[in-house]
Amino acid sequence: MAGVDEESQELIYNIVSQPGLAYEGASVSYKQGLRGLLAGEADTLAVREIQYLQMRSEHAVRNNGYAKAAYDRYCTNLDAITVTWKDAKGKSHKQMQAMWDEFADNPNLDGYGSLKTTQSIWNGSQFKTGAAYTRMHIRRDGNKNKVPLKLQPIPALLHDIGYMGKSHNEITKYGITFEDTKPVTYYFRKGLYEQAWLESNINYPQVAIPANELLHMFIRESPGQWIGIPFLSSVLLPLYEIDELTDATIAKQKAAQAIAWIIENTNPLAMTPTGSPVTAKDSSENNKVVFKAQGGSTQYLNKGEKIHFYQSTDIGANLPVLIRSELHKIAAALGIPYYQLTGDTDGLDFSSIRALAIELRTRIEYIHYFFTIPLGLLPLALYFKDLAKLYNPKVANAIPDFQLPRYRGIDELKDIQADVLMVQNGMGTLEEVLEKRNSSYDKVMADREKIKEIGLTSLLDPTGAAMKQANNTQANTNSSSN
């Protein structure tokens, strides 16, 4: 290293070769100089600390209120995507839809929940560990479904990221074997062994899973990346610091409530302690006299004595501002609004909340369109279709369609009126409007047929007096003009 003496070179090498600098949330020495000065592939940097980050992230979700709130809001906001099947003409493919609905009602190998539940597990696992793994099994035993497909979500901590293979003839790194840069086999530990995370060079029992049987969902942030990073990685340190700051503040506030005094004695002949004498036993069971003073009592000083009072300062006015600023940073890094993380809507008006809702919806669509669908639901649907064709060749022309969760507006009436105007003036399609509300043309028509069958056709008459907005709107009874 040109221009640097040997002692400095050794110091730099020792610092940058230590784990704990690529993602400081996993480090206990993050305040060192030269932190973060590591170069390499994204996975090379991540694998140094990913297991520590995953465990700390899961611990934070279990024990930190803000991390738990962020986790709950993230999973709730993403909700679940509905999969519908259509034919080449865009109409509902009833045969394929029936088989898919049968699978979606009970898709998991252990019988837990529906496909919506599984999507929630995917979202939660990506939040806490950065990745979600699900194995697709073909199981006929005990499976009453026409298509014998079952899913097995795998804990991300079981992925043997430290495994680098046993043969020089294959490219295996980070627990994945590659061929022509594509994963062909993943390696998972059979259990969470006590020292597995500290001694990566020990061979633990493994299961090799072909990549075509595995759904691997994570957010890629760098070219060639295959190791997902927990969402809390960038804010673990602020979360730790807020906890420590809060504990220290509470301790300081308690101390501020107490008043201490010190008796100064300038007369060595008058050494009588202040307070009332009490007889007690020492460690040798000998009698001793202890003088105690209590708050609220009158203390009489001897000649030559002075009393000094001391009280600690309280927390001051800057702490709430600091914590609020840190929480704003944490919420922004996690992609959720600050008011969702904290429940604090102070200073937000209707327009601000509406703008935040639109921004949140954009984030939800980004996650679903870029990751949930292409990495999870689409491969699953195509795998399901390949199996379904073996039992019913007529479903070969079925095409999966993915409907995002319904968009919940701030003012539903205005949103509906805007949708109607948009369709009427050719600024959008009915299909787009219905998809935004997690519906479809087929669902609307089927619902209208049901309404006609039960004789409530007045609900379908937009000119009916009961449906006119003017007749449904009354003056505010709290108005000053009444």
Secondary structure as GFF3:
##gff-version 3
##sequence-region A 1 482
A	DSSP	alpha_helix	6	16	.	.	.	ID=ss1
A	DSSP	three_ten_helix	24	26	.	.	.	ID=ss2
A	DSSP	alpha_helix	42	63	.	.	.	ID=ss3
A	DSSP	alpha_helix	65	78	.	.	.	ID=ss4
A	DSSP	beta_strand	82	86	.	.	.	ID=ss5
A	DSSP	alpha_helix	94	105	.	.	.	ID=ss6
A	DSSP	alpha_helix	115	129	.	.	.	ID=ss7
A	DSSP	beta_strand	131	138	.	.	.	ID=ss8
A	DSSP	beta_strand	149	154	.	.	.	ID=ss9
A	DSSP	three_ten_helix	156	158	.	.	.	ID=ss10
A	DSSP	beta_strand	171	173	.	.	.	ID=ss11
A	DSSP	beta_strand	176	179	.	.	.	ID=ss12
A	DSSP	beta_strand	182	189	.	.	.	ID=ss13
A	DSSP	beta_strand	206	210	.	.	.	ID=ss14
A	DSSP	three_ten_helix	211	213	.	.	.	ID=ss15
A	DSSP	beta_strand	214	218	.	.	.	ID=ss16
A	DSSP	three_ten_helix	231	235	.	.	.	ID=ss17
A	DSSP	alpha_helix	236	256	.	.	.	ID=ss18
A	DSSP	beta_strand	259	265	.	.	.	ID=ss19
A	DSSP	beta_strand	276	281	.	.	.	ID=ss20
A	DSSP	beta_strand	287	292	.	.	.	ID=ss21
A	DSSP	beta_strand	305	311	.	.	.	ID=ss22
A	DSSP	alpha_helix	318	334	.	.	.	ID=ss23
A	DSSP	alpha_helix	338	342	.	.	.	ID=ss24
A	DSSP	alpha_helix	350	367	.	.	.	ID=ss25
A	DSSP	pi_helix	368	377	.	.	.	ID=ss26
A	DSSP	alpha_helix	378	391	.	.	.	ID=ss27
A	DSSP	three_ten_helix	393	397	.	.	.	ID=ss28
A	DSSP	beta_strand	399	403	.	.	.	ID=ss29
A	DSSP	alpha_helix	412	424	.	.	.	ID=ss30
A	DSSP	alpha_helix	430	436	.	.	.	ID=ss31
A	DSSP	alpha_helix	441	453	.	.	.	ID=ss32
A	DSSP	three_ten_helix	457	460	.	.	.	ID=ss33
A	DSSP	three_ten_helix	465	467	.	.	.	ID=ss34
A	DSSP	alpha_helix	469	472	.	.	.	ID=ss35
###
